[in-house]
Amino acid sequence: MSIFNYSQQKNSGYFSRLGEALKSTKEDLTWKLQQVSGTAESRISEDQLEDIEEILIGADIGVSTASEIIDLIKEETKARKFITLSQCRRIIRQKLHGILISPGREMERALSGADTPGPRVILVVGVNGVGKTTTIGKLASLYKKQGRSVLMCASDTFRAAAVEQIDIWASRTGCDIVKQGGGADPAAVLFDALSAAKSRGVDYLIADTAGRLHNKENLMQELDKMCRIAGREIPGAPHEIFLVLDATTGQNGLQQARGFSRVTGLSGVIVTKLDGTAKGGIIVSIVKELGIPVRYIGVGEQLEDLLEFDPEPFLESIIEADS
């Protein structure tokens, strides 16, 4: 399932930008797979299947997924007596495609109320250093380009300079911001922002949150409190809770995600810094392990370098297709 318009993506350079960001991942996978067998039509042996499994794990696709793919290849080998690298790639792509589209209904449900009257409240969560504040700026820019009004909320009062940083992004994107001084109660800042969003009739309220470690109970309780206040002030809020994960952290990002999902229901994941890693397969691990859709991906440092995620062009960008 794809909710995006391919022609619009092509016109906006979506494929070229995605392909450039995932170039390292594709080159790494393609080169290593070619080293296993030599050519697309070379027969794959039992020993070579172990090499393919290691390659998939090395791309951060995940141990369980890699094992399932190898089992699928073995089943097809029994039916055909042998299998080629080209056929292996086809099986890999089919399996990954099935994983990536599986949370489609959840994504449709999250998007179903996007055009309802009143402010749509988005909480952005994640640990320090993943690019959370930058992502908020890019998200605001994306929504403004769609003709929506955006209000930012500087409710990360825990980290020094966090308020100043999101204030800079508000200026860059031309968004209003609700803020207080450092050390203020984050829930109180959010309450003010919710009131402002309602009175001003904005389309989106995007709230920053403190960069929490998933095992810090007091900060997680604070996040839970913010969710309760949002729901009390605006029915259905927060409408979205986006978890920002850094692609370069690999499997450690899954541990972070599990911690956040235990406290609050995540509606989607934003994966940043895909252009800085050869392990773009982490997106597969995230979706499979958490059952949560990846909604956006960061492919660079510019304002326009936040793309809506689509499984099909993603797979085209990491696994070489056979003609």
N, C-alpha and C positions, 0 to 999 in steps of 0.2 A: 504493500500500500504506500502510496506517495501522496502527500497533501499539497505538494508544491508544483508550480507550473514550469515545466522544463524549458519552454521557449523563453520565458522571462529570465530563467537562470542563465541560459546561453547568451541572451542579449546583454546581461549584466556582467558577463565574464565569470559566472559562477564556477563553471567547470575548470577553466584555466587557473583561477585562484585556488580552488580546492586541490587541483592536481599539483600545483607548485608547492603548496603547504605539505602535501603528503608524498612529495617526491622521494624523500629519504626512505620512508617506509616502503614504497613500491620498489625502489631500486634494491633495497636490502632483501626483500622477499623474493623478487624476481631473480636476482643474481644467485641467491642461495639455492633456490629451487632448480635453477639451471645447472648449478654445480653438482646437484644430486644425480641428474640423469643425462645431461648434455644437450638433448634436443626435446622438443615438445612431443615427438612421437616415440621417444625411447621407452622401453618397457621398465616398469618399476618393480624392484624386487622387495622381498620381505625386509631385508636389512635397510634398504633405502626408505621404506616407510617409517622406520625409526628416526632416520635423519629428517624426514619431512615433519614428523611430530615435534622434534626439537626446534626446527625452524619456526613453526607456528607458535610454540611456547615462547621463543625468543622475541617474537613480535608482540608479545603481551596479549595474545588472543585468549590465553587462559589454558590451564592444564586440562580441565574437564572438556572444554570445547575441542581442543586439539585431539584428545583421546577419542571423542565421539566421531570426529572427522576421519581418523584413521580406521575406526571400526566400519564406517560407511564405505571407505575405499576397499577394505578387505572383503566386505560383502559383495561389492561389485566385481571384485577380482574373481571370487568364486563363480559368479555367473558367466564371466567373460574368459576365464582362465588366466588372463593377464590384463594389465591396465597401463596406459601411457601417462606421461606427465601432463599432457593436455587434458586428459580425462580427470586426472587428480585435481587440476585447477578448477575444472567445472564443478566437481563435487564440493570443493572448498568454498567456492562462491555461492553455491546453492545453500549450503549449510549456514554460512554467515548471513546470507540474505534472510533466511527464515528466522534467525535470532533477532536481527535488527528490526524487522517489521512486527515482531510479536507484541510489543507494547502499543501498537497502533490504536487500539480502542481506548486505552487510557489517555493517549495524547488527544484523540478526538474529543473525549469527555472534558479534558482540561480546556480545550479551545472552544467548546460549545457555547460558553457564556462570554466569549470575548467581546461581543457586540451588545451586551446588555447595558442598560442605562446605569450611570453612576461610575465612580472611580473603580478601576481594576487594580487591586493591591497586589504587589509583587514583593516578597521578601527574598533577598539574595544572601545566601549563607555559604560558609566555607572557612577553612583555616587560613591563617596569615600566609601570604606569599604566593597564593595561587592566581592572583590577578583579579581579585573580586571587585575592587573599586574601579579598576580600568574597565572591567566587563560591564559594570553598571553604566558607565559613560557611553560605551558602545551600544548597549541595549537602548538607552535613552535616544541616542542618535538614530538608531534603526527605526524606532517607533515614530520619531518626529518626521523622518522621511516618508513614513506611511500616512502622514497628515494628522497624527495624534498629538495631543498635548500631554506633557510629562512634568510631574513634580517629583523632585528627589527629596529623600529624607536621610539626614546624616545621623542615624541612630547607632553608629559605632562610636561610642564615647569612651570606649575602654582603651583603645590604642592611641598613643600620642600621634598627632598630626593627621589622624584619619578624617576628622571633620574638614581640615584644610584641603586635603586631597580631593574629597568628593565635591567640595566647593569649587575647586578648579575645574573639575569635569562639568559641573553645572554651568559654569561660565562658557566653557568651550562649546557646549551643546545648546546653549541658549535656554536652559531650563531654570525654573524657579527652584528654590531649595528651602527646606525647613531645617533649622539647626539650633543647637544650644552650645554652651561652652563644654570643654572637656570635663569628664567626670559626671555629667548630668545623667539622670536616669533614662536609659534607652527607651523604656516603655513610655515615659512621659514625652519624649521627643516624638515618638511614633504617634501618640495620641494627638499631639498638636498637628502633625502632618496629616493625619486622617481628617481632622476637623477642617484644615485648610483645603484639602482635596475636595471635600464635599461642597464647601462654600464657593470654591472657584470653578467647580464643574470640570475638573481635569479628567482626561481619559485614563491616565496611568499614574499611580503612585509607586515609585520604586524605592524601597527602603534598604539601606545598607545595614549590616549587623556586625557585631564584634567577631573578629576572626577566631573562632573557637577551635580548640582541640576537642575532638569528639569524646574524650574521656574526662572532660572538666565539667563536673556535675552542676556547679553553680551557674556557669554560662549557658548550659543547656536548659536549665530551669528558666533563665532569663528569656531565652528564645521561646519557650513554651508560653510564658507570660505575654510576650508580644503577640503571639498568635491569638491568644484569648482576647486581648484588647482589640485587635483588628476585627475579629469576628463579632464583638459586641457593638462596635461602632458602625461597621458596614456589613450587611448581611452577606455571608459567603466568603468574607475575607479571612485570611489572605487567599486570593484566588489562585495564586501561583507561589510555590516555594522552589526557587532554583538553587541547586547546589553547584558551586563552581569547583571544578577539579583541574589540576595541572597535569596534562598528559605526560610530562616528563617524570612524574613521580611513580608512574607505573602502577603495580599492584597495591602499593601503599594507599593509593587513592580510594581503592575499594574499602579498605578498613575505615577511612574517614566517612565514606558514604553510609556504611552500615551504622556507624555511630549516630549520624544525623537522622537517618530514617527511623531509628528507634525512638527518637524524641518527637519528630513531627513528620507528617506525610509529605514527602517530596513529590512535586509534580513533574520535575524534569531536571536534567543535568546539563550544565554548560561546560564543555571541555576546552580548556585554553592551551596555548603554546603547542598546538599540533605541528606547527612549522619548525619546532625546535627538537623534534625527536624522530627516531626511526621506528618507534613502537606505537604507531597509530592504531594497532589492533586493540589497545586498551579500551576503545569504544565498545568493541564486541563484549569484552569482559564485563564492563559496566552494565550494559543492557541485559546480558544473560544472568549475571549474579543478582542484580537488584530488581529486574523487571520494571525498570523506570526508563522512559525514553530519553535519549539525548536530544535536546531541543535546539541547541546552538553550539557552534564550534568556533574557537578563536584561531585565526590563521595568520596573524601578524599584529603589529603594534598600532596601526592606523585606525581611525574611527570606523572606517568601513570594513575592517577586518573581522567582523563577527557575522558568520553566515548561518542561516537556518539549515539544520542538518537534514539530509536526505540519504537514506541507505544506498540507493542504487548508484548515484554518482560517486559516493564514498567508496563502494566496492570497486568500481571502475578505476578509482584512483590508487588503490593499494594492491589489487591482484590483476596481473596482466590477463586480458581476455584473449582467447584464441579466435582467429578469424574463421 
